[in-house]
Every structure is written in C-alpha cells, then in structure tokens.
Amino acid sequence: MRLRWLPLRQSITARLVWMSAASALLIFALTGMVLYTVLKGELLRHERDGLVTTLNDISYQIGRAGNTERWGRVQAKLATLSQADQHVSFWISSSDARFTYGDLSRLAPQAIRADEGNSVGRLHLPGRRYPLHIMTRTLPAFEERPAVDVTVGVDGEPYFEMRRTFLLATSVFSLLGIVLAVISSYWIARAGLAPLRQMSDRAQSFSPRKLSARMPVEAMPQELSVLALAFNGALDRIEDAYTQLEAFNADVAHELRTPLANLIGETQVALARERSAGEFKDVLQSNLEELDRIRSIVNDMLFLARSDQGEAATARVPARVADEVQKTVDFFEFVLDDSGMRIEVAGDTEATAMMETALFKRALTNLIQNAIQHSPEGALLRIDIACQEETVRVAVSNPGKPIDEHHLPRLFDRFYRVDSARQDINGSHGHGLGLAIVKAVARMHGGRAFASSKEGVNSIGFTIARQ
C-alpha cells in the first residue's frame, strides 16, 4: 500500500525516517492515552476512597447525635477538621435549622454536576480554580434530629494538577521520543542503505570497456544479493548482446564490403579504357547481380529488425501444412533435377495450422536451400511433419558431416557459419541470414527453431502454433 502523502521521488532514507516518525507518534500517542486513562481512573478511585472513609467517620458520629447538645459537639469537631485540613469541607442540611452545618447556599443544584457515576459529583465554587469532589449521604432521623443530608467535599486541585502534570510530561517525553526515533531511524537507514550506495557507486563505474565487471554478490546482504544477482544477469545479457552487436556490425560490413568492392572494381576496370556496348552490358549485368545481393541482404536485415521489435504474423489463415510444403518443394524441381537429389515428405499430412503462408514458405525455402547446399549430389532429403499438442513441427533433414553439439544453438545467429564443421559441398553460399530468418518466422508464429545432428543426418526445422 503506497503512502500517498509521501513524494514519489523522495529518497528511501527520507521515506524510512518519515514512516518511523509516524509509527513513533502513533505508538507514543496510544501509550499516552492508555496511561492517562489508567491514571485518571486510579486518581478518581483514590479520591472516592478518601471521601467514603471521611463520610463514614462523620456519619457514625452524626448518627449518634440525636439532640442539640450532642449536635453541638459534632459541629465543633467538623470545624476542627475543616481548620486542620483546608482541602476538606462539610455540609449538613435538614428540615430543622438546628441540625445544619456549613454555608448551604454553596450547594446550589446548578453548581453541582455528576462525575464518573452517581455517588461522586463536582462542586464549582466561586474563587476556586478547580472544583471540589463531593459525596452526599442521607442519614435517617434519630431522637430529636430529623433526617439529614451529609455532604463531604475534597479539593480537586491535587487531582487535576496531577492529571495536568502527567499529560504535560507525557507530551514532552513523547515529543523527545519521536525526535530520538527520527534521529535513530535516520542513522539506521543510512547504515542499512550503505550497501545500496556501494552498489550504485560500483554500477556507475561500469562502461563498455568493462562489460565483464560484476557486482560482488557474496559481500551483499541477503536482500540485496537477489538484486545483485538480477543486475549481474542483466549485465550478462547486455554483454552477450553487445558482443553479438559488435560481431554483427563486423559481419554486415564484411558482407556488404565484398559486393561493393566488386562493383567498384568492375566499374573502375570498365572505365579504364574504351569499351564496346556489349562489354559495358556485361559489366552492368555483373554489377546488377552484386546489387541484387546487396538488396537481398538489406531486405533480410529489415525483416529481422521488424521481427526483433515484436512484429507478429497478423495475416494468418488456416492451412494444411503438407499442401504448403509441397508447393515449396515444387519450386525446387529444377534445382533438384540438376543435382540428382530427391525430397521426401513424410509424417502427418493432414495437420493444419494458422499461418501466414508467404512467411511459412520463406522459412521452408531457406531450410531446403541450406540442406541442398550441404548435401552431396544424389542425396535424399526428408521433410517431416509432426502434429503436436499446441504446435506443428516441420523438420528438414539431409545427410552430411556431423555438426558439433556446441555449434547447434548458434546456427540461427545472423552471419554465423560453422566453417570448420560444415562445408558448403556445392560451392554456393548465401549471406548468412537464412536460418536467422527461419527463427524469426517461427517466433512470429508463436513457435521456435531447432537443430540436431545424429548419425550422419542433420535436421533443422521450426514449429508454429496450431491456433
């Protein structure tokens, strides 16, 4: 859950400090409220116990005073108690004026209000900062004395002052605690995030010249080691991509340099002296072949670039795979006759899939051309169609020199050739993008490319999604 009141670009340290301060404020506030409530209740209980004790003592004496003589002694004792303890006051009211005590006008109903129960009230007197806590008890008539209401009041100043002092002390110490929490959380956050700053400093030292540098995972805390591993994984992929990009750029330059050099050389030779129209026509014809090769490389590169950007085959239609395979094989009829080769189509001839037929034929054409180039004359090529659970598998197999296992995953890289392991038997060669296009077409159809080499038979193919 995001704290919406925190700025999105605020540092992690500041976020931790703010959150620590907020949590400390909440904890201190709740703790203070609980302690204040407990203290308030305990103080009130103490006041009530004192009132009950005093009222019991006075009630015992008043209950035995049934005539004016004894009542005089009660009044004298109440006066003595009031003088000895200025915080205690007494009032006695009855229907007989002889059996009263204190200034009863102060016990006006509007000056009394209930407080924490019916037995205890507060009496607000003029000139006093705090009210008195009072308790009243009615004593039955005895001899000459009628029923009387006995009221005992205790000054509430100590009670309220203690509450105020506790509240002030709690507030001050809570603020100090929050300040200390902020300071300590800032120090803890700075210390805890030190490895992250070290990661940042180390990351800033990386450059294309130091692509092999990595984060020291062992020296990182457990939480950051996962981030360091992910970062190192990203660096591995970047290094691989950078290395492939450098090799790719070199390969592109090499592939384009050869036809361009041929064009320039033949043109310079043709212009070196006077030529007939026929000779210039031959030169132009030769140049046209080189230009066509350059165009083919550029078109293939543009196609691969679109595939790398995530372009998918959008014009897919349901088609029977065997029919499209046969159409492609028929295109190679004359090439196969010249080399004495044959192509056999086997497998699930009823399999269907959603495909963009032009792209499917292009990928299959590249596979057949690759097989023809690396097979001896008179060889039998085989195209196997297999219907799997979610894909259709098309593989082109040809007899040839085995391909080492470590070369197989890289056969589909651009301009990759296994010169030492696989010779071009027929002397012709492409420009190194054919199998890369096969992989791109498979990816655009939700499939993948694959290659295997077993027992003198090399098999290269791709899969496409059935739906």
C-alpha positions as CSV (number, residue, x, y, z in Angstrom):
1,M,0.0,0.0,0.0
2,R,1.6,3.3,-1.1
3,L,1.7,6.2,1.4
4,R,0.1,8.8,-0.9
5,W,1.3,11.7,1.2
6,L,5.0,10.8,0.5
7,P,6.5,12.3,-2.6
8,L,7.1,9.7,-5.2
9,R,10.7,10.8,-5.9
10,Q,11.6,11.1,-2.2
11,S,14.7,9.1,-1.2
12,I,14.4,5.8,0.6
13,T,16.1,7.3,3.7
14,A,13.6,10.1,3.9
15,R,10.7,7.6,3.4
16,L,12.0,5.4,6.2
17,V,12.5,8.4,8.5
18,W,9.0,9.7,7.9
19,M,7.5,6.3,8.4
20,S,9.5,5.8,11.6
21,A,8.3,9.2,12.9
22,A,4.7,8.4,12.0
23,S,4.9,5.0,13.7
24,A,6.6,6.5,16.8
25,L,3.9,9.2,17.0
26,L,1.2,6.6,16.8
27,I,2.8,4.4,19.4
28,F,3.5,7.2,21.9
29,A,0.0,8.7,21.4
30,L,-1.7,5.4,22.0
31,T,0.6,4.6,25.0
32,G,0.0,8.0,26.5
33,M,-3.8,7.8,26.1
34,V,-3.8,4.4,27.8
35,L,-1.6,5.6,30.7
36,Y,-3.6,8.8,31.1
37,T,-6.9,6.8,31.2
38,V,-5.4,4.4,33.8
39,L,-4.0,7.3,35.9
40,K,-7.3,9.2,35.7
41,G,-9.2,6.2,36.9
42,E,-6.7,5.5,39.7
43,L,-6.8,9.1,41.0
44,L,-10.6,9.1,40.9
45,R,-10.7,5.8,42.8
46,H,-8.3,7.3,45.4
47,E,-10.5,10.4,45.8
48,R,-13.6,8.3,46.1
49,D,-12.0,6.0,48.8
50,G,-11.0,9.1,50.8
51,L,-14.4,10.6,50.5
52,V,-16.0,7.3,51.6
53,T,-13.7,7.0,54.6
54,T,-14.3,10.5,55.7
55,L,-18.0,10.2,55.2
56,N,-18.2,7.0,57.1
57,D,-16.4,8.6,60.1
58,I,-18.7,11.6,60.1
59,S,-21.8,9.6,59.5
60,Y,-21.0,7.5,62.6
61,Q,-20.8,10.5,64.8
62,I,-23.8,12.2,63.3
63,G,-25.9,9.1,63.5
64,R,-25.5,9.1,67.4
65,A,-26.2,12.8,67.8
66,G,-30.0,12.9,68.5
67,N,-30.2,16.1,70.5
68,T,-28.8,19.7,70.3
69,E,-26.2,19.0,73.0
70,R,-24.6,16.2,71.0
71,W,-25.1,18.1,67.8
72,G,-23.0,21.0,69.2
73,R,-20.1,18.6,69.8
74,V,-20.5,17.3,66.1
75,Q,-20.3,20.9,64.8
76,A,-17.2,21.6,66.9
77,K,-15.5,18.5,65.6
78,L,-16.4,19.4,61.9
79,A,-15.0,22.9,62.4
80,T,-11.8,21.4,63.9
81,L,-11.4,19.1,60.9
82,S,-12.0,21.8,58.4
83,Q,-9.4,24.0,60.0
84,A,-6.9,21.2,60.3
85,D,-7.3,20.2,56.6
86,Q,-8.1,23.1,54.3
87,H,-8.8,20.7,51.5
88,V,-11.9,19.1,53.2
89,S,-15.3,20.8,53.6
90,F,-18.5,19.6,55.2
91,W,-22.2,20.5,54.7
92,I,-25.2,19.1,56.6
93,S,-28.7,20.1,55.6
94,S,-32.1,19.1,57.2
95,S,-35.6,20.4,57.8
96,D,-34.6,21.6,61.2
97,A,-32.2,24.6,61.1
98,R,-30.7,23.5,64.5
99,F,-29.3,20.4,62.8
100,T,-27.4,22.0,59.9
101,Y,-23.8,22.9,59.3
102,G,-21.8,25.0,56.7
103,D,-22.9,27.5,54.1
104,L,-25.7,25.6,52.4
105,S,-26.1,28.2,49.8
106,R,-23.0,26.9,48.1
107,L,-24.7,23.6,47.4
108,A,-26.9,25.1,44.7
109,P,-28.0,22.5,42.2
110,Q,-26.6,24.5,39.3
111,A,-23.2,24.4,40.9
112,I,-23.1,20.5,41.1
113,R,-22.8,18.1,38.3
114,A,-22.3,14.4,38.3
115,D,-18.9,13.0,37.6
116,E,-17.9,9.4,36.9
117,G,-21.0,7.8,38.5
118,N,-23.9,8.9,40.6
119,S,-22.2,8.8,44.0
120,V,-19.5,11.4,43.2
121,G,-20.1,14.9,41.9
122,R,-18.2,18.1,41.3
123,L,-19.0,21.3,43.1
124,H,-17.8,24.5,41.4
125,L,-17.3,27.3,43.9
126,P,-16.5,31.0,43.2
127,G,-12.9,31.9,43.6
128,R,-11.6,28.3,43.2
129,R,-9.6,27.3,40.1
130,Y,-10.7,23.7,40.4
131,P,-14.0,22.1,41.6
132,L,-14.4,20.0,44.7
133,H,-15.2,16.4,44.6
134,I,-18.2,15.8,46.8
135,M,-20.2,12.8,48.1
136,T,-23.6,13.0,49.8
137,R,-25.3,10.5,52.1
138,T,-28.7,10.7,53.7
139,L,-28.9,9.7,57.4
140,P,-32.3,8.7,58.9
141,A,-33.9,10.6,61.9
142,F,-32.7,9.9,65.4
143,E,-34.4,11.1,68.6
144,E,-34.9,14.9,68.2
145,R,-32.8,15.1,65.0
146,P,-34.7,14.7,61.7
147,A,-33.2,13.1,58.6
148,V,-30.1,14.9,57.4
149,D,-28.1,15.0,54.1
150,V,-24.4,14.9,54.9
151,T,-22.0,16.2,52.1
152,V,-18.3,15.9,52.2
153,G,-16.1,17.8,49.7
154,V,-12.5,17.3,48.9
155,D,-10.5,19.9,47.0
156,G,-9.9,18.7,43.4
157,E,-6.7,20.7,42.8
158,P,-4.2,17.9,43.6
159,Y,-6.3,15.6,41.3
160,F,-6.4,18.0,38.4
161,E,-2.9,19.2,38.9
162,M,-1.5,15.6,38.8
163,R,-3.5,14.9,35.6
164,R,-2.2,18.1,34.0
165,T,1.4,17.4,35.1
166,F,1.2,13.8,33.8
167,L,-0.3,15.0,30.5
168,L,2.4,17.6,30.1
169,A,5.2,15.2,31.0
170,T,3.8,12.6,28.6
171,S,3.6,15.1,25.8
172,V,7.1,16.4,26.3
173,F,8.6,12.9,26.6
174,S,6.6,11.7,23.6
175,L,8.0,14.6,21.5
176,L,11.5,13.8,22.7
177,G,10.9,10.1,21.9
178,I,9.7,11.0,18.4
179,V,12.8,13.2,17.9
180,L,15.1,10.4,19.1
181,A,13.2,7.9,16.9
182,V,13.7,10.2,13.8
183,I,17.4,10.6,14.6
184,S,17.9,6.9,15.2
185,S,15.9,5.8,12.2
186,Y,17.9,8.2,10.0
187,W,21.1,6.7,11.3
188,I,19.8,3.2,10.9
189,A,18.5,3.9,7.4
190,R,21.8,5.4,6.3
191,A,23.7,2.5,7.7
192,G,21.3,0.0,6.3
193,L,21.4,1.5,2.8
194,A,25.1,1.8,2.7
195,P,25.4,-1.4,0.6
196,L,22.9,0.0,-1.8
197,R,25.0,3.2,-2.2
198,Q,28.1,1.0,-2.7
199,M,26.1,-0.9,-5.5
200,S,25.3,2.4,-7.1
201,D,28.9,3.6,-7.0
202,R,30.1,0.4,-8.5
203,A,27.4,0.5,-11.2
204,Q,28.5,4.0,-12.2
205,S,32.0,2.6,-12.7
206,F,30.8,0.2,-15.4
207,S,31.4,1.1,-19.0
208,P,31.5,-0.7,-22.4
209,R,35.2,-1.2,-21.8
210,K,34.4,-3.1,-18.5
211,L,31.5,-5.3,-19.5
212,S,33.0,-8.2,-17.7
213,A,32.7,-6.4,-14.3
214,R,30.1,-7.8,-12.0
215,M,28.5,-7.0,-8.6
216,P,30.1,-8.8,-5.6
217,V,27.1,-11.0,-4.6
218,E,28.9,-12.6,-1.6
219,A,29.6,-9.2,0.0
220,M,26.0,-8.1,-0.2
221,P,23.2,-8.5,2.4
222,Q,20.7,-11.2,1.7
223,E,18.0,-8.8,0.5
224,L,20.4,-7.0,-1.9
225,S,22.1,-10.2,-3.1
226,V,19.0,-11.0,-5.1
227,L,19.1,-7.6,-6.7
228,A,22.8,-8.0,-7.3
229,L,22.2,-11.4,-9.0
230,A,19.5,-9.9,-11.2
231,F,21.8,-7.0,-12.0
232,N,24.6,-9.4,-12.9
233,G,22.2,-11.4,-15.1
234,A,21.2,-8.2,-16.9
235,L,24.9,-7.4,-17.4
236,D,25.5,-10.9,-18.8
237,R,22.7,-10.3,-21.3
238,I,24.0,-6.9,-22.1
239,E,27.5,-8.2,-22.6
240,D,26.2,-11.0,-24.9
241,A,24.1,-8.6,-26.8
242,Y,27.0,-6.1,-27.1
243,T,29.3,-8.8,-28.2
244,Q,26.8,-10.0,-30.8
245,L,26.2,-6.5,-31.9
246,E,29.9,-5.9,-32.5
247,A,30.2,-9.2,-34.4
248,F,27.0,-8.4,-36.3
249,N,28.3,-5.0,-37.3
250,A,31.6,-6.5,-38.4
251,D,29.7,-9.2,-40.4
252,V,27.4,-6.7,-42.0
253,A,30.4,-4.6,-43.0
254,H,32.1,-7.7,-44.4
255,E,29.1,-8.9,-46.3
256,L,28.4,-5.5,-47.8
257,R,32.1,-4.7,-48.4
258,T,32.6,-7.7,-50.8
259,P,29.8,-6.8,-53.3
260,L,30.6,-3.1,-53.0
261,A,34.3,-3.8,-53.7
262,N,33.3,-5.9,-56.7
263,L,31.0,-3.1,-58.0
264,I,33.7,-0.5,-57.6
265,G,36.5,-2.8,-59.1
266,E,34.5,-3.8,-62.1
267,T,33.3,-0.3,-62.7
268,Q,36.9,1.1,-62.5
269,V,38.1,-1.6,-64.9
270,A,35.3,-0.9,-67.3
271,L,36.1,2.8,-67.3
272,A,39.9,2.3,-67.6
273,R,39.7,2.3,-71.4
274,E,37.3,2.4,-74.2
275,R,34.7,-0.4,-74.2
276,S,32.1,-1.6,-76.6
277,A,28.4,-1.5,-75.9
278,G,28.5,-5.3,-75.4
279,E,31.3,-5.1,-72.9
280,F,29.6,-2.4,-70.9
281,K,26.4,-4.5,-71.0
282,D,28.4,-7.5,-69.5
283,V,29.8,-5.2,-66.8
284,L,26.3,-3.8,-66.0
285,Q,24.9,-7.4,-65.8
286,S,27.6,-8.4,-63.4
287,N,27.0,-5.2,-61.3
288,L,23.3,-6.0,-61.3
289,E,24.0,-9.4,-59.7
290,E,26.0,-7.7,-56.9
291,L,23.4,-5.0,-56.4
292,D,20.7,-7.7,-56.2
293,R,22.8,-9.4,-53.5
294,I,23.1,-6.2,-51.5
295,R,19.3,-5.6,-51.9
296,S,18.7,-9.1,-50.6
297,I,20.9,-8.5,-47.5
298,V,19.2,-5.2,-46.8
299,N,15.7,-6.7,-47.2
300,D,16.6,-9.6,-44.9
301,M,18.0,-7.2,-42.3
302,L,14.9,-5.0,-42.3
303,F,12.8,-8.1,-41.9
304,L,14.8,-9.3,-38.9
305,A,14.7,-5.8,-37.4
306,R,10.9,-5.9,-37.6
307,S,10.9,-9.3,-36.0
308,D,13.2,-8.2,-33.2
309,Q,10.7,-5.3,-32.4
310,G,8.0,-7.9,-31.7
311,E,6.2,-7.9,-35.0
312,A,3.9,-10.9,-35.4
313,A,2.4,-12.7,-38.3
314,T,-1.0,-11.0,-38.5
315,A,-2.3,-12.3,-41.9
316,R,-2.6,-15.9,-40.7
317,V,-5.2,-18.2,-42.2
318,P,-5.9,-21.9,-41.5
319,A,-4.0,-24.0,-44.0
320,R,-2.9,-27.7,-44.4
321,V,0.8,-27.8,-43.7
322,A,1.5,-30.6,-46.2
323,D,0.0,-28.6,-49.0
324,E,2.2,-25.6,-48.4
325,V,5.3,-27.9,-48.0
326,Q,4.5,-29.5,-51.4
327,K,4.1,-26.1,-53.1
328,T,7.6,-25.1,-51.8
329,V,9.1,-28.4,-52.9
330,D,7.7,-28.0,-56.4
331,F,9.6,-24.7,-56.6
332,F,12.9,-26.6,-56.3
333,E,12.1,-29.1,-59.0
334,F,14.8,-27.9,-61.5
335,V,17.4,-27.5,-58.8
336,L,16.8,-31.0,-57.5
337,D,17.0,-32.4,-61.1
338,D,20.3,-30.8,-61.7
339,S,21.9,-32.2,-58.5
340,G,20.2,-35.5,-58.7
341,M,18.6,-35.0,-55.3
342,R,15.1,-36.0,-54.1
343,I,12.8,-34.7,-51.4
344,E,10.5,-37.0,-49.5
345,V,7.6,-35.5,-47.4
346,A,6.5,-37.7,-44.5
347,G,4.6,-37.5,-41.3
348,D,1.1,-36.1,-40.5
349,T,0.0,-34.9,-44.0
350,E,-3.4,-33.8,-42.5
351,A,-2.0,-31.4,-39.9
352,T,-3.4,-27.9,-40.1
353,A,-2.2,-24.7,-38.6
354,M,-2.8,-20.9,-38.6
355,M,0.0,-19.5,-40.7
356,E,1.0,-16.6,-42.9
357,T,1.7,-18.8,-46.0
358,A,4.2,-16.4,-47.6
359,L,6.3,-16.4,-44.4
360,F,6.0,-20.1,-43.9
361,K,7.2,-20.8,-47.5
362,R,10.1,-18.3,-47.0
363,A,11.3,-20.2,-43.9
364,L,10.9,-23.6,-45.5
365,T,12.7,-22.3,-48.7
366,N,15.7,-21.3,-46.6
367,L,15.8,-24.7,-44.9
368,I,15.6,-26.6,-48.2
369,Q,18.3,-24.3,-49.7
370,N,20.5,-24.9,-46.7
371,A,20.0,-28.7,-47.0
372,I,20.8,-28.7,-50.7
373,Q,24.0,-26.6,-50.2
374,H,25.3,-29.0,-47.6
375,S,24.3,-32.4,-49.1
376,P,26.2,-34.5,-51.7
377,E,24.8,-35.0,-55.2
378,G,22.1,-37.6,-55.4
379,A,21.2,-37.3,-51.7
380,L,17.7,-37.9,-50.3
381,L,16.3,-35.0,-48.3
382,R,13.4,-35.6,-46.0
383,I,10.7,-33.2,-44.7
384,D,8.9,-34.5,-41.6
385,I,5.6,-33.0,-40.4
386,A,4.5,-33.8,-36.9
387,C,1.4,-32.6,-35.2
388,Q,2.0,-31.8,-31.5
389,E,-0.4,-30.7,-28.8
390,E,-0.2,-27.0,-29.5
391,T,2.2,-26.7,-32.4
392,V,3.0,-28.3,-35.7
393,R,6.7,-29.3,-36.2
394,V,8.4,-29.1,-39.6
395,A,11.9,-30.5,-39.9
396,V,14.2,-30.7,-43.0
397,S,16.8,-33.5,-42.8
398,N,19.8,-34.1,-45.0
399,P,22.9,-36.4,-44.9
400,G,26.1,-34.5,-44.2
401,K,29.0,-34.0,-42.0
402,P,28.0,-34.0,-38.3
403,I,27.7,-30.7,-36.5
404,D,29.4,-30.3,-33.1
405,E,26.9,-30.0,-30.3
406,H,28.2,-26.6,-29.2
407,H,27.5,-25.1,-32.6
408,L,23.9,-26.2,-32.8
409,P,22.4,-23.4,-30.6
410,R,24.2,-20.8,-32.7
411,L,23.2,-21.9,-36.1
412,F,20.3,-19.4,-36.1
413,D,22.6,-16.4,-35.3
414,R,23.0,-13.9,-38.0
415,F,26.0,-14.5,-40.3
416,Y,27.1,-17.5,-38.2
417,R,28.9,-20.2,-40.2
418,V,30.4,-23.4,-39.0
419,D,33.3,-23.4,-41.4
420,S,35.4,-25.9,-39.6
421,A,32.5,-28.3,-39.1
422,R,30.3,-27.9,-42.1
423,Q,31.5,-27.3,-45.6
424,D,29.4,-26.0,-48.5
425,I,29.6,-29.0,-50.7
426,N,28.0,-27.5,-53.8
427,G,30.2,-24.4,-53.7
428,S,27.3,-22.0,-53.5
429,H,26.7,-19.9,-50.4
430,G,24.2,-17.4,-49.0
431,H,24.9,-14.4,-47.0
432,G,24.4,-16.0,-43.6
433,L,20.8,-14.8,-42.7
434,G,18.8,-17.8,-43.9
435,L,18.5,-19.7,-40.7
436,A,18.1,-16.4,-38.7
437,I,15.0,-15.7,-40.8
438,V,13.7,-19.2,-40.1
439,K,14.0,-18.5,-36.3
440,A,12.2,-15.1,-36.8
441,V,9.4,-16.7,-38.8
442,A,8.9,-19.3,-36.1
443,R,8.8,-16.7,-33.4
444,M,6.3,-14.6,-35.4
445,H,4.0,-17.7,-35.4
446,G,4.4,-18.5,-31.7
447,G,6.9,-21.3,-32.3
448,R,10.6,-21.9,-32.1
449,A,13.5,-23.1,-34.3
450,F,15.6,-26.2,-33.5
451,A,18.5,-28.2,-34.9
452,S,20.0,-31.6,-34.3
453,S,22.8,-33.7,-35.7
454,K,22.8,-37.5,-35.2
455,E,24.3,-40.5,-37.0
456,G,25.3,-38.5,-40.1
457,V,21.9,-36.8,-40.5
458,N,21.5,-33.1,-39.8
459,S,17.9,-32.0,-39.1
460,I,16.9,-28.3,-38.9
461,G,13.4,-27.0,-38.6
462,F,10.8,-24.9,-36.7
463,T,7.4,-25.1,-35.1
464,I,4.3,-22.9,-35.5
465,A,1.3,-22.6,-33.2
466,R,-1.8,-24.5,-34.4
467,Q,-4.1,-21.8,-33.1
